[in-house]
Amino acid sequence: MTDMNLIARSRRIAMLVDGDNAQATLIDKMLIEVSKYGTVIIRRVYGDWTESAMNTWKTILRDHALQPIQQFRNTTGKNATDSALIIDAMDLLHQEIADCFCIASSDSDFTRLATRLRESGRFVIGIGRKQTPTAFQRACDVFVYTENLQPEAVESVVPPAKSSAGGVKPTPAVAKENVQDALPLLKQAFEVAVQDNGVALLSAVGNALSQANPGFDSRTYGYKRLGLLIEALSAYFELDENSMYVRARVT
């Protein structure tokens, strides 16, 4: 395990969930995803628990050791839940309880919070839908799309399609987005990560992708891992699976 992986595993994570804006049915997948970056020591879900809209959350609180935080809606049209979450996050920051924060919401209101946490040296993970405003996504170190946590995001093979020769061949499931759409991002990341000898570590390419676009995720294009996505673009890149080096092909 590398030093960077050891640092990641030692992070103490405060997971703060906007119950008005996050999907309760994905909480188990969210926890698994966030646990890649450390230990989730705080699990809070914010909302007005007197409202029926929170009923789905109520059924899963105990199973996942989630702490419900009550926030009444005192004024119509004002999101008191966001304010409560932000205040708690700042309290936790000053108490130095957590060195990593996960904000589960698709609401742009948390953009400044994410920025402030990063300015204080905290690692910030965002979880939300693809349509989450770019400003919030870019304010995070990592942003995970909830669409990529859905069961269909896992690689699969659809029923075989007939080839021109009359036989059959396995056809990969249709990617959520065209794999070619990832090419400009990968080329840019490769240019950042490439060494003098013309190759780049796969991990360095991944880091460059995250720095430029925290929401980048190979699962968006139908592949579980970055290496598999690069292999799908074999006309442009060559991946050595033994050394995990990436080389650009001359096109």
C-alpha positions in Angstrom: 0.0 0.0 0.0 1.4 3.4 -1.0 1.9 6.3 1.4 -0.9 8.2 -0.3 -3.3 5.2 0.2 -2.3 5.0 3.9 -3.1 8.7 4.3 -6.4 8.2 2.6 -7.3 5.2 4.8 -6.5 7.2 8.0 -8.9 10.0 7.2 -11.7 10.7 9.7 -14.8 11.5 7.7 -17.8 13.5 8.7 -20.6 12.6 6.3 -23.3 15.3 6.3 -26.4 14.4 4.2 -29.0 16.9 3.0 -32.1 14.8 3.6 -34.2 17.1 1.4 -31.9 16.6 -1.5 -30.2 13.2 -1.3 -31.6 9.7 -2.2 -32.2 7.6 0.9 -32.3 4.4 -1.2 -28.6 4.9 -2.1 -27.2 5.5 1.4 -25.6 2.1 1.6 -23.8 2.7 -1.8 -22.8 6.2 -0.6 -21.3 4.8 2.6 -19.3 2.2 0.7 -18.1 4.9 -1.8 -17.0 7.3 1.0 -15.3 4.5 2.9 -12.7 4.3 0.2 -11.3 7.6 1.5 -11.2 6.8 5.2 -13.4 6.0 8.2 -16.8 7.6 8.5 -16.9 8.7 12.1 -19.9 11.0 11.8 -23.1 10.2 9.9 -25.8 12.9 10.0 -28.9 13.4 8.0 -30.5 16.8 8.1 -34.2 17.6 7.4 -37.6 18.3 8.9 -38.4 14.9 10.3 -42.0 15.9 11.0 -42.7 15.9 7.2 -43.8 12.8 5.3 -41.0 13.4 2.7 -38.5 12.1 5.3 -40.4 8.8 5.8 -38.0 6.9 3.5 -35.1 8.0 5.6 -36.7 7.0 8.8 -36.8 3.4 7.7 -33.0 3.1 7.2 -31.6 5.3 10.1 -31.0 2.4 12.5 -29.6 0.0 9.8 -26.9 2.5 8.9 -26.3 4.2 12.3 -27.4 7.5 10.9 -28.1 10.4 13.3 -31.2 12.4 12.3 -30.8 16.2 12.8 -34.1 18.0 13.1 -34.6 21.3 11.4 -38.0 22.8 11.2 -39.0 24.9 8.2 -39.8 28.2 9.9 -40.3 30.1 6.7 -41.8 28.9 3.4 -39.3 29.0 0.6 -36.2 29.2 2.9 -34.0 26.1 3.1 -33.3 25.8 6.9 -31.8 22.3 6.3 -28.9 23.8 4.3 -28.2 26.4 7.0 -28.2 23.7 9.8 -25.8 21.5 7.8 -23.4 24.4 7.1 -23.3 25.5 10.8 -22.6 22.0 11.9 -19.9 21.6 9.4 -18.1 24.7 10.6 -18.5 23.6 14.2 -16.9 20.2 13.3 -14.1 22.1 11.4 -13.2 24.2 14.4 -13.4 21.3 16.8 -10.9 19.5 14.5 -12.9 16.2 14.8 -12.8 15.4 11.1 -10.1 15.9 8.4 -12.4 15.0 5.6 -16.0 16.0 4.9 -18.6 14.4 2.7 -21.5 16.6 1.6 -24.3 14.6 0.1 -26.5 17.0 -1.9 -27.0 18.4 -5.4 -27.6 21.9 -4.1 -25.3 24.7 -5.1 -25.8 26.4 -1.8 -23.0 24.2 -0.4 -20.4 25.6 -2.9 -19.0 28.2 -0.4 -18.9 25.6 2.4 -16.9 23.2 0.3 -14.5 25.9 -0.7 -14.1 27.0 2.9 -13.4 23.5 4.1 -10.7 23.0 1.4 -9.1 26.4 2.3 -8.8 24.9 5.8 -6.9 21.9 4.5 -9.8 19.5 4.6 -10.4 16.9 1.9 -14.0 17.4 0.5 -16.1 14.7 -1.1 -19.4 15.7 -2.8 -22.1 13.2 -3.8 -25.0 14.3 -6.0 -26.7 14.1 -9.3 -25.1 14.8 -12.7 -27.0 18.1 -12.9 -25.5 19.4 -9.7 -24.2 22.9 -10.5 -20.6 22.8 -11.8 -19.5 25.3 -9.2 -20.3 22.9 -6.3 -18.7 20.0 -8.1 -15.4 21.9 -8.7 -15.3 23.1 -5.1 -14.9 19.5 -4.0 -11.7 17.4 -4.2 -13.9 14.5 -5.5 -17.5 14.5 -6.7 -19.4 11.3 -7.1 -22.5 11.1 -9.3 -25.4 9.2 -7.7 -26.2 7.8 -11.2 -22.9 5.9 -11.0 -24.0 4.3 -7.7 -27.1 2.8 -9.3 -27.0 -1.0 -10.0 -27.0 -0.4 -13.8 -23.7 1.5 -13.5 -21.9 -1.8 -13.0 -20.3 -3.2 -16.1 -22.4 -5.9 -17.7 -22.9 -7.7 -21.0 -26.2 -7.5 -22.9 -27.6 -10.3 -25.0 -25.2 -11.2 -27.8 -25.6 -9.4 -31.1 -25.1 -11.1 -34.5 -21.9 -10.3 -36.3 -21.7 -9.7 -40.0 -20.5 -13.3 -40.4 -23.7 -14.7 -39.0 -22.2 -15.7 -35.6 -22.7 -14.0 -32.3 -20.4 -11.8 -30.3 -20.8 -10.3 -26.8 -21.7 -6.6 -26.9 -20.9 -4.4 -23.9 -23.8 -2.7 -22.3 -24.4 0.8 -23.7 -22.4 3.3 -21.8 -24.3 6.1 -20.1 -22.3 8.5 -22.1 -20.3 8.0 -25.3 -16.8 6.8 -24.4 -15.4 9.1 -27.1 -16.6 12.0 -24.9 -14.0 11.1 -22.4 -11.2 11.3 -24.9 -10.4 15.1 -24.6 -10.3 14.8 -20.9 -8.0 11.8 -21.0 -5.7 13.5 -23.5 -5.4 16.6 -21.3 -4.7 14.5 -18.2 -2.1 12.4 -20.0 -0.3 15.6 -21.1 -0.2 16.7 -17.4 1.0 13.3 -16.1 3.4 12.2 -18.9 7.0 11.8 -17.9 10.1 12.6 -20.0 10.2 9.0 -21.4 6.7 9.4 -22.9 4.8 7.3 -20.4 2.5 8.2 -17.5 1.5 6.2 -14.5 -2.2 5.3 -14.6 -2.5 6.7 -11.0 -1.0 10.0 -12.1 -3.5 10.2 -15.0 -6.3 9.6 -12.5 -5.0 12.3 -10.2 -4.8 14.8 -13.1 -8.3 14.0 -14.1 -9.6 14.5 -10.6 -7.7 17.8 -10.3 -9.2 19.1 -13.5 -12.7 17.7 -13.1 -13.6 16.4 -9.6 -16.8 14.8 -11.1 -14.9 12.6 -13.6 -15.7 8.9 -13.1 -15.0 6.1 -15.5 -18.4 4.6 -14.4 -20.1 7.5 -16.2 -18.9 6.0 -19.4 -19.8 2.4 -18.5 -16.5 1.2 -17.0 -15.8 0.3 -13.4 -12.1 1.3 -13.5 -10.1 4.0 -15.3 -7.8 1.3 -16.8 -10.8 -0.4 -18.5 -11.9 3.0 -19.9 -8.4 3.6 -21.3 -8.3 0.1 -22.8 -11.6 0.9 -24.6 -9.8 3.8 -26.2 -7.0 1.6 -27.4 -6.8 3.5 -30.7 -5.4 6.4 -28.7 -3.7 4.9 -25.7 -1.7 1.8 -24.8 -1.9 0.5 -21.2 0.7 -1.9 -19.8 -1.2 -3.9 -17.2 1.9 -5.1 -15.5 3.6 -1.7 -14.9 0.3 0.3 -15.1 1.9 2.7 -17.4 0.0 4.6 -20.1 1.4 5.5 -23.4 -0.2 7.6 -26.2 -0.4 6.0 -29.6 0.7 8.0 -32.6 -2.4 8.8 -34.6 
